[in-house]
Amino acid sequence: MRLLSAWLKKPALHFLLLGVVLFGLSRWLPSSRAAHDAGGALNPIVISASQLDQIRADFTRQMGVPPTPKDEAMLIEREIEEELLYREALAHGLAWGDRSIQWRLTTKMRFLSDDPELDDAELYRQALELGLEREDIVVRRILVQKMRMVIRINTRNDEPSEAELADYLELYRDDYLEPARISLSHVFLSTQQRGSGVERAAAQVAAELVSHSVPRDQGARLGDPFPLGWEFRSASEHGLAKIFGAEFAAQAMQLTPGRWSGPISSPYGLHLVFVTEKVPPRAPALEAVRSRVLLRLIAERRDAHLENTLRGLREEYEVRIESGVTPSAEGA
């Protein structure tokens, strides 16, 4: 029992169980067309003038400026999409059995009911009979998200072949490139220790390094101690930036290997740098990034399936915009 309790507290397990439940729902729930036809013709989707005013006000509050015609068209499309998903969720009965929805509707119904003896199950049943789930914005958001997940999970579930993965990697090869890397040694001149004389000291050390051809592994003795070390191997620009700052990292990546260069500044002071090796960006083999490519391809397929499904649902409805603005083309 203790082991079961520990497992039930794991968020990852909750997500997995939700996915299994939604996948099951996507398989046995009736189609939206059948559910709607049973009740007659589909009601049109109407974006009222008050909804438009609210959409504009919300955008202005969040962005600090009123929406452009293009922004407004996109916001209207989003509103239509959410209404489609919401209606589909109701048609598929996704409000039933959801604990979050059940708790919210039960709480609301308890406030409305004049019978304090009713248990939660009865209050929930009455709430659904009254259609309270259709008027609650939080319930609406939950149902929209659940319906979106159901549609995405109901995508073709055959695993991509190795050839498909290889083609996909080739198509987006730049996204998977391993970053350029360099190995370097440096001589550090501390601003904290040397103050305004740090630049003069750096010039003197640079001259000595060049004139005496000081090997890279002996240069550090001419400078100040650096807490993080004097040598860095196979470092990316991002890795160098975390240590020395973005300006140092960008300049270091451009240095010519095999000689002392600089000085280059960092938040700590000045650095004379000797690059020993430069490795250009490299395209990885499929085996090295297979899991990333697979997850991205599956997600792309699910997104495409969601988009196609929404497009098909949109064709089933008449859409009315009270202000007369067309829902997609205008301002695009």
N, C-alpha and C positions, 0 to 999 in steps of 0.2 A: 504493500500500500504506500509506504514511504517513497519507494522508487517511482511508482506511478505519479505520486504528487509532484515529485521533482521534475518529471518529464512534462507534466501539464503546465509547469511554470515557464517553460522555454518558449520564447516568442517565435523562434524558427519553426517549432513544431506546430504552433497555432497557425502560422502562415501556410504550412504544408497541408494541414487538415482543411483549412479554408479552400485551398486550391482543389483538393480532392472533392470536397462538397460541391464547389462551383462546377467542376468538370462533370460531376454526376448530374447536376441540374441541367447543364447544357445538353445532355444526352436524352433525358426523358421528358423535359418540359415541352408542352405543345408549342407550335409555332405561333408567332404573334398574329399572323394573318388569320389563322383558325380561331384564335381567342377573340379577335376583334369582330370577325364576321358573325360569330355567334350572337353578338350584341347589336348588330346592325352596322351601318356605315361608319367609317372612321370620322371622328370629329376633327375639324381643321385645327391647325396650330395657329394661334393668334398671338402676335407680339403687340401688346396694347401700347397706347401712347404713354401710359404711366410706367410701364416696363421700360420703354425707351428712355424716359426721363431718368429712371433709376440707374439704368446702364450707364448713361452719360455722367450722372453724378458720381457713381462709384469709380469710374475711370478717372474723372477729374480729381477726386479726392486722393486716389492712389498715385497718379502720375504728376499731378500739379498743373496739368494743362488739359483743356477739353479735347475729346477725341477728334481726329481728322475723319473725313468721310471713309477713308480706307479702314481706319481703326474701328469705326462704328459698324461697318459692314462685317468685319471679322467678329466683333462682339455679338452681333445679331446671329451670325452663323453658329457661334458657340451656344447661344441661348436656345436656338432651334435644336442643336445636337443634344443638349441636355434634356430638353423636353421629349425628344424621341427616345432616348435611353430610359428616361423616367417612365414613360408610358409602356415601353416594352417590359420593364421590370415589374410593373403592376400587372401587366397581362400574363407574365410568367409566374406570378405569385411569389416573387422574391421577398415580399414583406413578411411572409409567414415563416416562423421558426427562427428569425434573426433576433438574437438576444438583445442587441443594442436597440433595435427598433421596438422590441417587446417591452423593454424597460422604459423607454421614453413614452410610448403610447399608454402603458399601464399607469405611469405617473400622471400623465395628462388626464386619463380617464378617471383616476381616483379623485382628482380635483373637481371634475365635472359631475361625478356620481353623487347621488344623495343617499346611497346605501353603503354604510361603512363596513358591512359584514362581507361584502363581495371579495373573493380571493383574486389573486393576480391573473389567473387563467381566465376567469370570467370577465374581468375588467379588460383584458387584452382582446377577448372575443368581441366584446361590445364596441371597443375602439375601432376595430376593423369593420364591424358592421356599419358604424357611423362614418366610415371613410376618413378617420382622422389622419391616417398616413398620407392622404392626398393634400393635406394643408400644412404639413410640418416641414420647414426648410431643412432641418437636420436629417429627418427621415428621407427627404428627397435626395440629399447629397449621398447618403449611404446607398440608396437604391441605384442612383446613377452610377456610382463607382462599382457596385456589384454587377450591374448589367454590362458595364464596360469590360469587366474581368471575364464574365461568362462568354462574351463574344470573342475575346482574344484567345481564351483557352480552347474554344471550339474551332480553332484553325486546324488545317491538315496537320496531323501529328506524326507523319513519317519522318524519321531522322534524315537530315541531308546526307547525301553520299559524299565520299571523299573528293570526288570530282567537283561536286557543287561547292564544297568548302574551299577547295583550291582555287576555283574560279572567283569565289567571293573575296578571298584573300588577295588575289591579284587585282581585283577591281578596286579594293580599298587598301592597297599595299602601303601607301604613305601614312595611313593611320596606325600602322603596326610597326613602323620602322623603329629599330633600336637606335637610341640617340648617339650622336658622335661623342667620343670619349677621349680624354687626354690623361697622360701621366706627367706629373711635374714635381720639381723641387723648387724651393723658394728661400730667399734670404729676407728676413723680416726686420724692418726698422720701425720701432714703436714711437708713435706720436706722444703717448703718455710719458715715456721716458726722455725723449729728445726734444719735445716741444717744437719751437719754431725752427730749430736746427735740423729737423728730420729730413728736409729736402736736400740740404747740403751734404748730410751724412750719406744719403742714398746715392748721390752723384759720385761721392768719393768711393763708396763700395762698388758701384757699377764699374768705375774706371779700373779698379783693382781686379775685379772679376774678369774683365775683358783683357787687360794688358798682361795679366799673369796666367791667363787660360785656366782659371781655377775650376777643377772638376766639380760637377754638380753635387757630389756627396760630401764636398768639403766647404761649400759656400756658406752653409748655415753658421759656421763659427765666426764669420765676419759681421753677423747681425745680432739681433736681440732674440732671446728665447720666445718661441711661439707655443702657447699651451697645447695647441691641437696637432703639433708636429711640423716637420719641414718637408715631408714627402707625401704625395697623394697619388695613388695608382688608379687608373681606369675610372676617372671621375667624369660624370656628365656635367653639362652646364648647370642643370638644376641642382646637382649635388654640390658643386662649387659655390653656387649662389647661397645655399643654406649656411655655408661656412664663412665665405668672404664677402657676400653681397652680390647683387645682380650686376653691378658695373664691373667689378673685378672679373666675374665669371665670363661675361661677354667678351671682354678684352683678352682674357687668357685663351679662350677657344680659338682666337685668330692668330696666335703667336706661331712663329716658325720653329719647328723642333731643332734641337741640336745646338742651341746657343742661348746665352743669357739675354734676357729682354727686360724692359721696364725702365723705371719703376712704375708699378700699377698700384693705385690707391685702393684701400678697403676701409671699413669703419675703424680698424685698429691702427692703421698707419700705412706705410709703403712697403711694397714687395718687389724684389728682383726675382724674376722667374726663369727657370730652365725647363722647357718642355722636352721630355725624353721620347714621347710617343703620341701619335694622333691616330685615332681610328675613326674613319668616316661613318655616317649613319649606315646601318645594314638592314636589309630586308630579312626577317626571320623565316625559318622553315615552318611549314604548317604544323609540324609536331609541337613546336615550341609555343604556339598560340592557339592551338586547336580549340580549347575550351572557350576562349574569348570569342573566337570567330563563330563557333557554334551558337553560343548564347545570343550574339548580336544578330545572326541570320534568323534565328527563331523569333526574336523580338521584332525584327523587321517584317517577317511574314505575318505575325500577329497584328502588328499595326496596320498592315495593308488589308488584312481581313476585316479589321474593325472599320477602316475607312470605306471599304466596299460594302459592308453590311449597312453602315449608316447611309451610304448613297442609295442603296436599294430601299431602305425604310423611308427615306426622304421622298422618293417617288410615289409612295403610297398615300401621302398626305397633301392636302391643300394647305399652303402657308400664306397667312395674311399679315401684313405689316401695316398697322393702323396709320402711321405717318406717311405711307406711300413710298418709303425707301425700299428698294429691291434688296433682298437678303444677301446677295453675294457679288454681283457684277459691279454695282455702282461703287465707285471710289477705289476699286481694286487696281 
